[in-house]
Amino acid sequence: MSPVHSLRSRSRLVGLLAAVTASGITAGVVFVMSNQANAVSAPPGTACAAVHVITARASTERPGEGITAAMVSRVVSTSKQTVSRASVDYPATLTDYARSSGQGITALRDQLTKQVQQCPNQKIVLAGYSQGAHVVLDVLGGGGGIGLGAATPPLSAAVASHVTAVATFGDPRHVPGQPFDLGTATRDGRFPRSAAQLKVLAGFADRIQAFCDARDTFCDSGVSTTVHLTYMNRYRDDAAKFVVGKVGG
């Protein structure tokens, strides 16, 4: 993508987000444009890589890793271990956010369970941006409620024990003051988690970094779509370093 085209695309992107916010349509989502193709599989001849990264993309992104690919690629390039990568196959739509996120939770739970069955010694990393962050953390801590549909249970302990590191960005279910929170946000997101859900997530606190900054339209109920769109600019390297450290280099 040329610099001029990229600039024009970004301008349209910010305009779309502003329109969504102004119209009051269910939020917790982000429009992004990405040239990232579908996530690659494990290296040829490797049945199970040492580390497996699963990414849940943001709303309206094309299937694949989306904007979070920048962080995943940094993990792949800096880890000394074999790393495979995959993405969650879910709608990631804006028009029916509750149903989309619910389908994402089901899809990721099933994907994780199958991955653990196939590669029981693998260290699994989860990454998510905006609606994808919502999906990732709801799988671990349980989801639903607050206009998001029926409650969903937390991931089983047998599967969750294989999750070694989690990095999320702009989660619309953010609640400030959690032991895994990073960033400058001080307010609840659009769909704050319940005390019961947060209690479960606290058990994963040493494995999670959840980035949310002040004024983010979705995770801090603020007024800035720019803040929401630029976490990779600010935290890509920090998140990748955290992940690589958790998986053991």
C-alpha positions in Angstrom: 0.0 0.0 0.0 1.5 3.4 -1.0 1.9 6.1 1.7 -0.7 8.3 0.0 -3.2 5.5 -0.2 -2.5 4.5 3.4 -3.1 8.1 4.6 -6.4 8.3 2.7 -7.5 4.9 4.1 -6.7 6.0 7.6 -8.8 9.2 7.1 -11.8 7.2 6.0 -11.3 4.8 8.9 -11.3 7.5 11.5 -14.4 9.0 9.8 -16.2 5.7 10.0 -15.4 5.3 13.7 -16.6 8.8 14.4 -19.9 8.0 12.6 -20.4 4.8 14.6 -19.8 6.6 17.9 -22.1 9.5 17.0 -24.9 7.1 15.9 -24.9 5.2 19.2 -24.6 1.9 17.4 -23.3 -0.9 19.8 -19.6 -0.1 20.3 -16.6 -2.0 21.5 -15.5 -2.4 17.9 -12.9 -0.9 15.6 -12.7 -0.5 11.8 -9.2 -1.3 10.6 -7.6 -2.0 7.3 -4.8 -4.6 7.0 -2.8 -6.3 4.3 -2.2 -9.2 6.6 -3.0 -12.5 4.9 -4.4 -15.5 6.7 -2.1 -16.6 9.5 0.6 -19.1 8.5 0.8 -22.6 9.8 3.6 -24.3 11.7 7.0 -24.7 9.8 7.1 -27.5 7.3 7.8 -30.8 8.9 6.9 -29.6 12.4 3.8 -31.4 13.7 3.6 -29.2 16.8 5.6 -26.0 17.2 6.9 -25.2 20.7 4.7 -22.1 20.8 1.3 -21.6 19.2 -0.2 -18.1 18.9 -4.0 -17.7 18.3 -5.2 -14.2 17.4 -8.8 -12.8 17.5 -9.1 -9.9 15.1 -11.0 -6.6 15.6 -14.5 -5.9 14.1 -14.7 -5.6 10.3 -11.1 -6.8 9.8 -10.6 -9.3 7.1 -10.1 -12.9 8.2 -6.7 -13.5 9.6 -4.7 -11.8 12.4 -5.5 -8.2 11.5 -3.7 -5.4 13.1 -2.4 -7.6 15.9 -0.2 -9.3 13.3 2.5 -6.7 14.0 2.9 -8.0 17.6 2.7 -11.6 16.6 5.4 -11.2 14.0 7.7 -9.6 16.6 7.1 -12.6 18.8 8.0 -14.9 15.9 11.2 -13.0 15.0 12.5 -12.7 18.6 11.7 -16.1 20.1 14.3 -18.8 19.9 11.6 -21.4 19.7 9.5 -22.7 16.9 6.3 -20.6 16.7 3.1 -21.4 14.8 0.3 -18.9 14.4 -3.4 -19.1 13.7 -6.5 -16.9 13.9 -10.0 -17.3 15.2 -12.7 -17.9 12.5 -15.6 -15.7 13.6 -17.8 -13.0 12.1 -16.1 -9.9 13.8 -19.1 -7.9 12.6 -20.4 -4.5 13.7 -24.0 -4.9 12.8 -24.7 -7.7 15.5 -22.0 -7.3 18.0 -23.4 -9.4 20.7 -24.0 -12.4 18.4 -20.6 -11.9 16.7 -18.7 -11.8 20.0 -20.7 -14.8 21.2 -19.8 -16.8 18.1 -16.1 -15.7 18.6 -16.1 -17.1 22.2 -17.5 -20.4 21.0 -15.1 -20.6 18.1 -12.0 -19.8 20.2 -13.0 -22.2 22.9 -13.4 -25.0 20.4 -10.1 -24.1 18.7 -8.2 -24.1 21.9 -9.6 -27.4 23.0 -8.6 -29.0 19.7 -5.2 -27.5 19.8 -4.5 -28.8 23.3 -5.7 -32.3 22.2 -3.4 -32.3 19.2 -0.4 -30.7 20.8 -0.6 -31.3 24.6 3.0 -30.1 25.3 2.6 -26.8 23.4 2.7 -23.4 25.0 -0.3 -21.4 23.8 -0.4 -17.6 23.4 -3.7 -15.6 22.9 -3.9 -12.2 21.4 -6.8 -10.0 20.7 -7.7 -6.4 19.6 -11.0 -4.6 20.5 -13.8 -7.2 19.8 -11.0 -9.8 19.6 -9.8 -8.7 23.1 -13.3 -9.1 24.3 -13.5 -12.6 22.9 -10.1 -13.7 24.3 -10.8 -12.6 27.8 -14.4 -13.8 27.9 -13.1 -17.3 26.9 -10.8 -17.3 29.9 -13.0 -15.6 32.4 -16.6 -16.3 31.2 -18.7 -14.0 29.1 -22.2 -12.7 28.5 -24.3 -10.2 30.4 -24.9 -6.4 30.0 -26.6 -6.8 26.6 -24.2 -9.4 25.4 -26.5 -12.4 25.6 -26.6 -15.4 27.9 -23.7 -16.1 30.3 -20.9 -18.4 29.0 -18.7 -20.4 31.4 -14.9 -19.9 31.8 -12.6 -22.1 29.9 -12.0 -25.5 31.5 -9.0 -25.7 33.8 -7.7 -28.6 31.8 -7.4 -26.4 28.7 -6.7 -23.1 30.4 -3.6 -24.5 32.0 -2.0 -24.6 28.5 -2.4 -20.9 28.0 1.0 -19.4 28.8 0.6 -15.7 27.8 -2.2 -13.4 26.8 -2.0 -9.9 25.3 -5.0 -7.7 24.5 -5.6 -4.2 23.3 -8.6 -1.9 23.7 -10.9 -4.4 25.3 -14.4 -2.9 25.5 -15.1 -5.0 28.6 -12.2 -3.3 30.5 -12.6 -2.5 34.2 -9.9 -0.4 35.8 -7.8 -1.5 38.7 -7.4 -5.2 37.7 -4.0 -6.8 38.4 -3.4 -7.4 34.7 -4.4 -3.9 33.5 -1.8 -1.8 31.7 -2.1 1.7 30.2 -3.6 4.9 31.4 -7.3 4.2 31.4 -9.3 5.0 34.6 -12.9 4.3 33.5 -14.9 1.2 32.6 -15.3 0.2 29.0 -18.6 -0.1 27.1 -19.4 -3.5 28.5 -17.6 -3.8 31.9 -17.2 -7.4 33.2 -18.9 -8.6 36.3 -17.2 -9.2 39.6 -17.5 -12.9 39.1 -15.8 -12.8 35.7 -13.0 -10.5 37.0 -12.4 -12.9 39.8 -11.8 -15.8 37.4 -9.5 -13.6 35.2 -7.5 -12.6 38.3 -6.3 -16.2 38.5 -4.6 -15.6 35.2 -3.1 -12.2 36.2 0.5 -13.2 35.8 -0.2 -14.4 32.3 -2.2 -11.4 31.0 -1.3 -8.0 29.8 -4.4 -6.0 28.9 -3.6 -2.6 27.4 -6.2 0.2 27.6 -5.4 3.9 27.5 -7.3 7.0 28.7 -9.8 8.5 26.2 -10.1 5.3 24.2 -13.7 5.4 22.8 -14.3 1.8 23.6 -12.2 0.4 26.5 -12.3 3.7 28.5 -15.7 5.0 27.3 -13.8 8.1 26.0 -13.9 10.3 22.9 -10.8 9.2 21.0 -10.9 6.7 18.2 -7.3 7.5 17.5 -6.2 6.2 20.8 -8.1 3.0 20.1 -6.5 2.5 16.7 -2.9 3.0 17.7 -2.0 0.4 20.4 0.4 -1.3 18.1 2.3 2.0 17.8 2.7 2.3 21.6 2.8 -1.3 22.9 3.8 -3.7 20.2 7.3 -4.2 21.5 6.3 -4.3 25.2 3.6 -6.9 24.5 5.9 -9.0 22.4 8.7 -8.9 25.0 6.1 -10.0 27.7 4.9 -12.9 25.6 8.4 -14.1 24.7 9.4 -13.9 28.3 6.4 -16.0 29.4 7.0 -18.7 26.9 10.7 -19.0 27.9 12.5 -17.1 25.2 
